[in-house]
Amino acid sequence: MAFPGLPRIDLRTPSAQAAARFDGLVRRSAGLSGQAHAAAATIVEDVRTRGDAAVIEATERFEGRRLSPETLRLAPEEADRLADEVPADVQAALAFAAERIRAFHAAQPVSGAVVETADGRLESRVRPLARVAVYAPGGTAAYPSSVLMCAIPAAVAGVDEIVLLTPRPDPVVLAAAKLAGVGEVLRIGGAQGVAAVAFGTETIRRVDKIVGPGNAYVTAAKRLVYGHVDVDGIAGPSEIVVVAAEDAAPACVAADLLAQAEHDREASAVCVTWSEALADAVDAAVAKALDALPRRDIAAAALRDHGACILVRDLDHAVETARALAPEHLELLVPDAREVAARIDTAGAIFVGPHTPEAAGDYTAGPSHVLPTAGAARFGSPLGVYDFVKYTSVLELTAEGLARQAPHIVALARTEGLEGHARSVLVRGHGGTT
């Protein structure tokens, strides 16, 4: 079937129908179905209570793989052997990407603070997490880039133990893990894998944080175990918004939309422009490019069901629209793109100008491609070194300092009805009498 064009949403003049369709894009969800959440909840609770046995049973039931406690973990020598099978050009590409990812994250400022006051010494102390799990899907596609983007920031932060969680260890994923500093590979995935590292089992030690992409069941499981461990976020389908001026190259706009749409049928690819001529040209370019795309059926379904071309009045309206959408990826194919980027603070990553395709961010540019989705860029951030450290407040008052603060502590404690708090100061001889 011929590509009919991106669904159009015309915001140039007031229209209740267009506003409602746009609002649907703005309020998109992370795509967690009730079915996925309910199924994951059952698996997570089973693993929490029964440990290894539940992990092994779930793996056989959902993946057809029979494991034992002894085979949950991939032997290091086997991981090295498989990693060495990766062709030299791919090894070189992984090393090229790893170098840039490491350099970018090494420059991220993560520091504590010490404040010396007349009352004593106050400190915000920074320490890395001790043990982190990186999830790598093991289905029809392998994503070594995600392993680099997750594990390298953790290694730069100083995390002692980085664990790879992957149901079917692919050689290229293992090669990426080796470059990134992963020290342990667990041959499990799905909700059962998430639960295993969140709670620990007889043979698997629990972690402090779980990061990395997965399907709806993995994402649901991460939501369920949050609080027992930290997670990187609740990820929805991949998404991009391309803001394109009338002189943007239609073939480039189309290619960048398709680069997201080919991820899966739930992916969202949106073009924002004030030029109807460009919108028409992009439709034609998408139709032509789709014919030669190996994953054309997936991409076509994503564009049909979750794609859009939004017509706006001008550049200012485009900026307003992009801010409202708060996309995971935002491309700016407009004049003075750097200045326009400075006006937008609700995007996971901004790709500035015609020579910065989103694919560069996926692989080699440097910043992690683990980004907030489904509008979470309003409050969320890309994965970074700061995600793998924790802060501790350290307080040390002098006797004189406590004496100065004591009357105020007592007054506030008694205002809140917490006499024990007040007495813990009074017993030290400060703040008055009981």
C-alpha positions in Angstrom: 0.0 0.0 0.0 1.3 3.4 -0.9 2.3 5.7 1.9 -0.6 8.2 2.4 1.5 10.9 4.1 1.9 11.8 7.7 -1.3 12.7 9.5 -1.7 16.5 9.4 -2.4 18.6 12.5 -3.0 22.2 11.5 -2.5 24.6 14.4 -2.3 27.8 12.3 -5.8 28.7 13.0 -8.0 27.8 16.0 -9.7 24.4 15.7 -11.1 22.3 18.4 -10.4 19.1 16.5 -6.7 20.1 15.8 -6.2 21.2 19.4 -7.6 17.9 20.7 -5.3 15.8 18.4 -2.3 17.9 19.5 -3.3 17.5 23.1 -3.3 13.8 22.6 0.4 13.9 21.5 1.3 16.1 24.4 -0.3 13.8 26.9 1.0 10.6 25.4 1.8 7.9 28.0 4.8 5.7 28.5 2.8 2.9 26.9 2.6 0.5 29.9 -0.5 -1.6 29.3 -2.5 -2.9 32.2 -1.8 -6.4 31.0 2.0 -5.9 31.1 1.8 -4.4 34.5 -0.4 -7.2 36.0 1.8 -9.9 34.5 5.0 -8.3 35.7 3.5 -7.9 39.2 2.9 -11.6 39.5 6.4 -12.4 38.3 8.1 -9.9 40.5 6.3 -11.1 43.6 7.1 -14.7 42.7 10.8 -14.0 42.4 10.8 -11.9 45.6 9.5 -14.9 47.5 11.0 -17.9 45.8 14.3 -16.6 44.3 16.2 -18.7 41.9 13.4 -21.2 41.4 11.0 -18.5 40.2 13.6 -17.0 37.9 14.4 -20.4 36.3 10.7 -21.3 35.9 9.8 -17.9 34.4 12.7 -18.1 31.9 11.6 -21.5 30.7 7.9 -20.5 30.5 8.5 -17.2 28.6 11.7 -17.9 26.7 12.0 -21.7 26.3 15.4 -21.7 28.0 16.2 -24.1 30.8 18.7 -22.7 33.3 20.0 -23.8 36.6 21.5 -21.8 39.5 24.9 -22.7 38.1 24.1 -21.3 34.6 22.3 -18.1 35.5 25.7 -16.4 35.3 27.8 -16.5 32.1 31.4 -17.6 32.8 33.9 -14.8 32.2 36.0 -16.9 29.9 32.9 -17.7 27.8 32.0 -14.0 27.7 35.5 -13.1 26.5 35.4 -15.9 23.8 32.1 -14.7 22.4 33.1 -11.1 22.5 36.2 -12.0 20.4 34.0 -13.3 17.7 32.8 -9.8 16.7 34.2 -8.6 13.4 37.1 -6.2 13.6 35.2 -3.3 12.0 32.4 -3.6 14.5 35.0 -3.8 17.3 36.6 -0.6 16.0 33.2 1.1 15.8 32.5 0.2 19.4 35.9 1.4 20.6 35.4 4.7 18.6 32.0 5.2 20.3 33.2 4.2 23.7 36.1 6.7 23.6 33.7 9.6 22.9 31.1 8.5 25.5 33.8 8.2 28.1 35.3 11.6 27.3 31.9 13.4 27.4 30.9 11.8 30.7 34.3 12.4 32.3 33.7 16.1 31.9 30.3 16.1 33.7 30.5 18.0 37.0 29.6 15.9 40.0 30.9 17.3 43.2 30.0 17.8 46.9 30.2 20.9 49.0 31.5 21.9 52.4 30.2 24.9 54.3 32.0 26.2 57.3 29.8 28.3 59.5 30.1 29.9 63.0 28.1 26.9 64.2 30.2 24.2 62.8 30.9 22.2 59.6 28.3 21.0 57.0 29.1 18.8 54.1 27.3 17.3 51.1 29.4 14.2 50.5 29.4 12.4 47.1 30.0 8.7 46.8 29.4 6.3 43.8 26.8 3.5 44.0 28.4 0.1 44.8 26.6 -2.2 42.3 24.5 -1.4 39.2 22.7 -3.6 36.7 22.5 -2.7 33.0 19.7 -4.3 31.1 20.3 -5.2 27.5 17.4 -6.7 25.5 18.0 -10.2 24.0 15.2 -10.5 21.5 15.2 -10.0 17.7 17.8 -7.2 17.9 21.0 -6.6 19.9 21.8 -3.1 21.2 25.4 -2.8 22.1 25.2 1.0 21.9 22.8 1.0 24.9 25.3 -1.0 26.9 28.0 1.6 26.2 25.6 4.4 27.0 24.6 2.9 30.3 27.7 1.3 31.6 30.3 3.9 30.7 28.7 6.7 32.8 28.5 4.2 35.7 32.2 3.3 35.3 33.2 7.0 35.1 31.2 7.7 38.3 33.3 5.0 40.1 30.7 2.2 40.5 32.6 -0.8 41.7 30.4 -3.5 40.2 28.6 -3.3 36.9 26.4 -6.2 36.0 25.0 -6.9 32.6 21.5 -8.4 32.6 20.7 -10.0 29.2 18.6 -13.1 28.4 20.5 -14.3 25.3 24.1 -12.9 25.4 24.9 -11.7 21.9 28.6 -11.5 21.1 28.4 -7.8 20.0 26.6 -6.9 23.3 29.4 -8.8 25.2 32.0 -6.9 23.3 30.4 -3.6 24.3 30.2 -4.8 27.9 33.9 -5.6 28.0 34.8 -2.2 26.7 32.5 -0.5 29.1 33.8 -2.1 32.3 31.1 -4.7 32.9 32.4 -7.3 35.4 29.5 -9.8 35.5 27.0 -11.2 33.0 23.7 -12.7 34.0 21.9 -14.7 31.4 18.4 -13.6 32.5 16.0 -10.9 31.4 12.4 -9.9 31.4 10.5 -9.0 34.6 12.1 -12.0 36.3 15.6 -10.7 35.7 14.7 -7.2 36.9 13.2 -8.7 40.1 16.2 -11.0 40.6 18.7 -8.1 40.8 16.3 -5.9 42.7 15.7 -8.3 45.6 18.6 -10.7 45.2 18.3 -14.5 45.1 20.3 -17.4 46.5 22.9 -16.9 43.7 22.4 -13.3 42.6 23.3 -10.4 44.8 21.0 -7.4 44.7 22.0 -4.1 43.0 21.5 -0.5 44.0 20.2 0.6 40.6 18.8 -0.8 37.3 19.3 1.0 34.1 18.7 0.3 30.4 15.9 -0.2 27.9 13.5 -3.1 27.8 10.0 -4.1 26.6 6.7 -3.2 28.4 7.2 -6.1 30.9 10.7 -5.0 31.8 9.5 -1.4 32.1 6.6 -2.4 34.3 8.9 -4.5 36.5 11.3 -1.6 36.9 8.3 0.6 38.1 7.3 -2.2 40.5 10.7 -2.6 42.1 11.4 1.1 42.4 11.9 2.0 46.0 13.7 -1.3 46.7 16.3 -0.2 44.2 16.6 3.0 42.1 15.9 2.9 38.3 16.8 5.2 35.5 13.2 6.0 34.6 10.0 4.7 33.1 10.7 4.6 29.4 8.1 4.7 26.6 8.5 4.1 22.9 11.2 6.1 21.1 10.2 9.5 19.7 11.5 12.4 17.7 10.3 15.9 16.8 11.9 17.5 13.7 11.4 21.3 13.5 12.1 22.1 9.8 12.1 25.4 8.0 11.1 25.8 4.4 14.7 25.4 3.1 15.3 22.1 5.0 16.2 19.1 2.9 13.1 16.9 2.6 15.2 13.8 2.2 17.0 14.5 5.5 13.8 15.2 7.4 12.2 12.0 6.0 15.3 10.0 6.9 15.4 11.2 10.5 11.7 10.6 11.0 12.2 7.0 9.6 15.2 6.5 11.8 12.9 6.7 14.8 9.8 5.0 13.2 11.8 1.9 12.4 12.4 1.1 16.1 8.9 -0.3 16.7 5.3 0.2 15.8 4.7 2.4 18.9 7.5 4.8 18.0 6.5 8.5 17.4 8.0 10.6 14.6 6.7 14.2 14.2 7.6 17.0 11.8 6.8 20.6 12.8 6.9 23.2 10.0 5.3 26.4 8.8 5.8 25.4 5.2 3.1 23.3 3.5 5.4 22.9 0.5 8.0 21.3 2.8 5.3 19.1 4.4 4.3 17.8 1.0 7.9 17.2 0.0 8.6 15.3 3.2 5.6 13.1 2.6 7.0 12.3 -0.9 10.5 11.7 0.5 9.1 9.4 3.2 7.2 7.4 0.6 10.3 7.0 -1.5 12.6 6.0 1.4 10.1 3.6 2.8 10.2 1.4 -0.3 13.9 0.7 0.4 13.7 0.3 4.2 14.2 -3.2 5.5 11.8 -2.5 8.4 9.3 -0.6 6.3 6.3 -2.4 7.7 7.2 -1.4 11.2 8.1 2.2 10.2 4.9 2.6 8.1 2.7 1.5 11.0 4.5 3.8 13.5 4.1 6.8 11.1 0.4 6.0 10.5 -0.5 5.4 14.1 1.8 7.7 16.0 3.4 10.1 13.5 2.2 13.6 12.5 3.1 16.7 10.5 2.1 19.7 12.6 1.6 22.9 10.7 2.4 26.1 12.7 2.4 29.8 11.9 6.1 30.6 12.2 9.3 29.8 14.0 8.1 31.2 17.3 5.0 29.0 17.1 7.2 26.0 16.3 9.3 26.7 19.4 6.2 26.8 21.5 4.9 23.6 20.0 8.2 21.8 20.6 8.3 22.9 24.2 4.8 21.6 24.7 5.7 18.2 23.2 8.8 17.8 25.4 10.2 15.1 23.1 12.9 12.6 23.7 14.8 13.8 20.6 14.4 17.2 19.1 16.0 18.1 15.8 16.3 21.7 14.7 16.7 22.1 10.9 16.2 25.9 11.0 18.2 29.1 10.5 20.2 30.1 13.6 19.6 26.7 15.1 21.9 27.2 18.1 20.0 30.3 19.1 16.7 28.5 18.7 18.0 25.6 20.8 18.7 28.0 23.7 15.0 28.8 23.8 13.9 25.2 24.4 14.3 23.6 27.8 12.0 20.6 27.5 13.8 18.1 25.4 15.9 15.0 26.3 18.4 15.8 23.6 18.6 18.6 21.1 20.3 18.1 17.7 21.4 21.4 16.3 21.7 22.0 12.5 21.8 19.9 9.4 25.0 18.0 10.2 23.7 16.5 13.5 21.3 13.6 12.8 19.8 11.9 15.7 21.6 8.7 14.8 24.9 10.4 15.8 23.4 10.8 19.3 22.4 7.1 19.3 25.9 5.9 18.6 29.0 8.1 18.6 28.5 11.7 19.6 29.1 11.2 23.3 26.1 12.0 25.5 24.1 9.0 26.7 21.1 8.1 24.4 19.1 7.0 27.5 16.7 9.9 27.6 13.3 10.8 29.1 10.3 9.9 26.9 6.6 10.5 26.8 6.9 14.1 27.8 9.1 13.3 30.8 11.7 15.8 29.4 9.6 18.4 31.3 11.3 17.2 34.5 13.7 14.4 33.5 17.3 14.3 32.3 19.6 12.2 30.1 21.4 9.4 31.9 24.7 10.7 33.2 27.4 10.3 35.8 25.1 12.0 38.3 22.8 9.1 38.1 25.4 6.8 39.6 26.3 8.7 42.7 24.5 9.4 45.9 24.8 12.4 48.3 25.1 12.2 52.1 24.7 15.2 54.4 27.3 15.3 57.1 26.6 17.7 60.1 29.0 18.6 62.8 28.0 21.4 65.2 30.2 22.9 68.0 28.9 23.4 71.5 28.5 27.1 70.8 26.7 26.4 67.6 24.2 24.1 69.2 23.6 26.7 71.9 22.8 29.3 69.3 20.4 27.0 67.5 18.8 25.3 70.5 16.1 27.8 71.4 14.8 27.7 67.8 15.0 23.9 67.6 13.0 23.7 70.8 10.4 26.2 69.7 9.9 24.5 66.3 9.8 21.0 67.9 7.1 22.0 70.4 5.1 23.8 67.6 5.0 20.4 65.8 4.1 18.5 69.0 7.4 16.6 69.1 8.5 17.1 72.7 11.1 14.3 72.4 12.9 16.4 69.8 13.0 19.4 72.1 14.3 17.3 75.0 17.1 15.8 72.9 18.5 19.3 72.8 17.6 20.3 76.3 19.3 17.3 77.8 22.5 18.7 76.5 22.1 21.8 78.6 20.9 24.1 75.9 17.6 25.9 74.9 16.1 26.6 78.3 14.4 24.2 80.7 12.0 21.3 80.3 
